[in-house]
Amino acid sequence: MAGAISGDANSVRVLFIRHGQSTNNPLYEGLFQQHDEGKLSKAEVEVTWMQQRKTDPPLTDRGRTESAALGAYLAEGLRIDSNIRVYTSPFRRCLDTTAAMLATFGRPDSVQSIECNPRIYETGGVYTVDKGGKRTGPGDCLSAAEIQQSYPGFGVSQLHKAGQWYTGGWESDASGRERAHEVAGWLRSPEFLDTHKGSVVLLVMHGHFIDTLQKVLVGIPEDPSKDGEGMNSYRRQATQFATPNTATSCFELTKGSVIVRWIGRVDHLRKSPADTLSAL
């Protein structure tokens, strides 16, 4: 890992990291398994999901273990002189992941900054449901002050100073795609490349948004006619990046190029060959 991520002194190495397992993940996966088995209709999945999910869930014990394992793995693999910049989604599950990961990373002098970035949240935003069963927002989430209190050292300068950090409504897949283009533009910008030159940048984000952002970076277009209708889903798109919890994708960015080092690796979870090849 160290050799693959060391890169050029003039490039920026960026790791996309999906959060660890949240309390919503087993619910979501179980519902779609029942749908795939013909036990629940799509409408029944949506109703149950909206009734039982949390708007801003924490990690499960498994999620914290996954995140801690990633931190230890990064500490073992990254050069001792690495300059690390961390950007995290302000969703609780990403904050929890970042905190658990950095706790086992154990090299505070290498971590130059930890910033909450309000542009890298999950597609859909912090949403809830109205009386008619339609997605709306905002749902409940943390404020900048609450984040500072619960996650010492996390920068919140980009968040609203008063009230919760997310104040919008439900975000459609199309709007999420627009935001992914904006974030990709930021990552490719001369300002970002100059400011982060020679650094390793960690972006702690979410599965759907990572899927969309990776497609934008490598030039894979999505078909808007395949967007979720009144909900968020990338399962109908021709190309899908399935990103497990705490999986990493590595990109090396230079002015004018994006080098893909790897996509969706979970080496830190020490999975058996049977687990790794279970999808075949």
KAUR-V360978 format. One record per residue. RES is the residue in three letters. PHI is phi in whole degrees, -180 to 180 (none if undefined). PSI is psi in whole degrees, -180 to 180 (999 if undefined). OMEGA is omega in degrees with one decimal (* if undefined). Layout:
RES PHI PSI OMEGA
RES PHI PSI OMEGA
This chain:
MET none -40 -176.5
ALA -60 -43 -179.7
GLY -66 -39 -175.7
ALA -70 -27 -174.6
ILE -104 -5 -177.0
SER -64 -45 171.4
GLY 68 -170 -179.7
ASP -93 148 -178.6
ALA -63 -22 -179.0
ASN -97 0 -179.6
SER -102 171 174.3
VAL -120 125 176.8
ARG -95 127 -175.8
VAL -121 128 174.5
LEU -107 122 168.7
PHE -87 128 -178.4
ILE -125 124 173.1
ARG -82 146 178.9
HIS -61 162 174.0
GLY -70 173 -178.1
GLN -58 127 175.8
SER -100 170 179.7
THR -66 -21 177.1
ASN -77 -27 -172.8
ASN -62 -48 179.1
PRO -63 -35 177.3
LEU -63 -50 -177.8
TYR -62 -47 -177.9
GLU -64 -39 179.5
GLY -66 -40 179.4
LEU -65 -43 -179.0
PHE -73 -27 173.4
GLN -65 -42 177.4
GLN -65 -35 176.8
HIS -65 -45 -179.1
ASP -65 -28 178.6
GLU -87 0 178.7
GLY 80 14 -178.2
LYS -89 -23 178.9
LEU -133 142 173.4
SER -79 167 177.2
LYS -60 -39 179.5
ALA -66 -40 179.6
GLU -67 -37 176.4
VAL -60 -47 -177.7
GLU -63 -45 -179.3
VAL -63 -47 -179.0
THR -66 -41 178.5
TRP -60 -48 -177.3
MET -69 -28 179.3
GLN -76 -35 -168.7
GLN -107 -19 -177.4
ARG -72 161 171.2
LYS -103 145 -178.8
THR -70 -29 -178.6
ASP -144 75 -170.9
PRO -76 152 172.5
PRO -85 180 174.2
LEU -78 154 168.4
THR -82 174 173.9
ASP -59 -40 177.4
ARG -62 -41 178.8
GLY -62 -39 177.8
ARG -68 -38 177.9
THR -65 -43 177.7
GLU -59 -44 -177.0
SER -68 -41 177.5
ALA -64 -40 178.8
ALA -63 -39 178.4
LEU -65 -42 178.9
GLY -60 -44 178.7
ALA -65 -37 179.9
TYR -66 -43 177.9
LEU -64 -39 179.3
ALA -63 -36 -179.7
GLU -75 -34 -171.7
GLY -96 -29 -176.8
LEU -81 147 177.9
ARG -59 148 -177.3
ILE -64 -25 -178.4
ASP -97 14 -179.9
SER -65 137 171.7
ASN -97 118 -171.6
ILE -115 130 175.8
ARG -119 131 -176.0
VAL -116 131 171.2
TYR -121 129 -178.5
THR -126 143 168.7
SER -60 145 179.7
PRO -78 -1 173.2
PHE -61 143 -176.2
ARG -56 -40 -177.0
ARG -65 -31 176.4
CYS -78 -38 175.7
LEU -62 -44 177.8
ASP -62 -42 179.8
THR -63 -47 -179.4
THR -62 -44 -179.3
ALA -63 -46 -179.3
ALA -67 -38 179.4
MET -65 -46 -177.4
LEU -72 -27 178.5
ALA -64 -39 179.0
THR -90 -16 174.9
PHE -63 -44 168.1
GLY 67 22 178.4
ARG -129 71 -174.7
PRO -59 -28 -179.5
ASP -69 -22 -179.9
SER -81 -23 -176.0
VAL -88 106 -175.2
GLN -76 -33 -178.5
SER -163 154 173.5
ILE -132 114 -174.8
GLU -123 136 170.8
CYS -81 121 -177.7
ASN -110 114 -175.8
PRO -76 6 179.3
ARG -102 -7 -173.8
ILE -112 29 177.5
TYR -76 170 -178.0
GLU -68 145 174.9
THR -55 131 -175.8
GLY 111 -29 -178.4
GLY 75 -166 177.0
VAL -90 97 -171.6
TYR -117 162 175.8
THR -137 -160 -177.2
VAL -130 142 178.2
ASP -89 -178 -176.2
LYS -64 -24 179.4
GLY -89 2 178.7
GLY 87 7 179.8
LYS -93 149 178.9
ARG -69 139 -179.8
THR -149 -176 -179.5
GLY -169 172 4.9
PRO -87 153 167.7
GLY -85 175 -178.5
ASP -73 139 174.5
CYS -155 -179 -174.8
LEU -79 156 171.4
SER -95 168 177.4
ALA -60 -41 -180.0
ALA -64 -40 178.8
GLU -67 -37 177.6
ILE -65 -45 178.8
GLN -60 -39 -179.2
GLN -71 -41 -175.4
SER -87 -23 -176.5
TYR -131 76 -177.5
PRO -57 137 178.2
GLY 92 -7 178.3
PHE -85 123 -179.7
GLY -73 139 -177.6
VAL -128 20 -174.4
SER -64 -22 -179.3
GLN -88 -4 -177.5
LEU -95 162 174.8
HIS -59 139 -179.5
LYS -74 -30 -179.4
ALA -122 143 178.5
GLY 78 180 -177.1
GLN -71 158 -171.4
TRP -70 -30 -179.4
TYR -107 126 -177.6
THR -126 5 -177.2
GLY -86 -177 176.1
GLY -92 -167 174.6
TRP -66 138 -179.1
GLU -102 129 177.6
SER -76 166 175.9
ASP -60 -38 -179.9
ALA -63 -43 178.4
SER -68 -37 175.9
GLY -63 -37 177.9
ARG -66 -41 177.0
GLU -60 -41 -180.0
ARG -67 -37 177.1
ALA -62 -39 176.2
HIS -64 -38 178.3
GLU -65 -43 179.5
VAL -67 -41 176.9
ALA -62 -40 176.8
GLY -62 -39 176.5
TRP -63 -46 -178.3
LEU -65 -32 -179.2
ARG -88 -9 -171.4
SER -68 147 176.3
PRO -56 -36 -179.7
GLU -63 -47 179.4
PHE -63 -46 -177.3
LEU -64 -39 179.4
ASP -71 -42 -177.3
THR -68 -33 -174.6
HIS -109 13 -177.0
LYS -55 130 179.5
GLY 81 1 -177.3
SER -99 164 167.6
VAL -106 120 -176.1
VAL -108 125 177.6
LEU -105 125 175.1
LEU -113 112 -178.5
VAL -95 113 -168.6
MET -138 -148 -169.8
HIS -133 157 -173.2
GLY -58 -52 -177.8
HIS -66 -44 -178.1
PHE -68 -37 176.3
ILE -62 -43 177.7
ASP -55 -50 -177.4
THR -68 -44 -177.5
LEU -65 -39 178.5
GLN -64 -39 177.7
LYS -63 -41 178.9
VAL -63 -44 -176.9
LEU -63 -37 -176.1
VAL -100 4 172.9
GLY 81 32 175.8
ILE -99 111 -178.0
PRO -75 149 172.8
GLU -100 158 178.7
ASP -99 108 -178.6
PRO -57 -26 179.8
SER -70 -12 179.0
LYS -98 5 178.6
ASP -64 156 174.0
GLY -64 143 180.0
GLU -99 107 -177.7
GLY 73 9 179.0
MET -153 178 -179.9
ASN -112 128 178.0
SER -164 137 172.6
TYR -110 10 -174.9
ARG -70 -15 179.9
ARG -95 -8 -179.4
GLN -71 149 -177.2
ALA -64 -34 178.1
THR -119 130 -178.5
GLN -136 134 172.6
PHE -100 106 178.3
ALA -84 111 -173.6
THR -109 109 178.3
PRO -65 165 176.9
ASN -59 133 -178.3
THR 64 13 174.1
ALA -66 151 179.4
THR -118 145 169.5
SER -125 137 -174.5
CYS -118 129 177.3
PHE -127 140 172.3
GLU -108 121 -175.0
LEU -108 131 171.4
THR -132 173 177.9
LYS -68 108 177.5
GLY 99 -2 -179.0
SER -148 152 173.4
VAL -127 117 179.2
ILE -103 122 179.1
VAL -89 115 179.1
ARG -88 -43 173.7
TRP -166 164 -179.8
ILE -130 128 167.8
GLY 63 40 180.0
ARG -85 144 178.4
VAL -132 39 -179.4
ASP -54 -34 -176.7
HIS -66 -19 -179.8
LEU -87 -3 175.3
ARG 49 49 -178.1
LYS -72 148 177.2
SER -74 160 175.6
PRO -55 -36 179.5
ALA -63 -41 178.1
ASP -67 -44 -177.5
THR -63 -38 -174.5
LEU -100 14 -175.3
SER -65 -23 -179.0
ALA -79 -11 -177.4
LEU -83 999 *
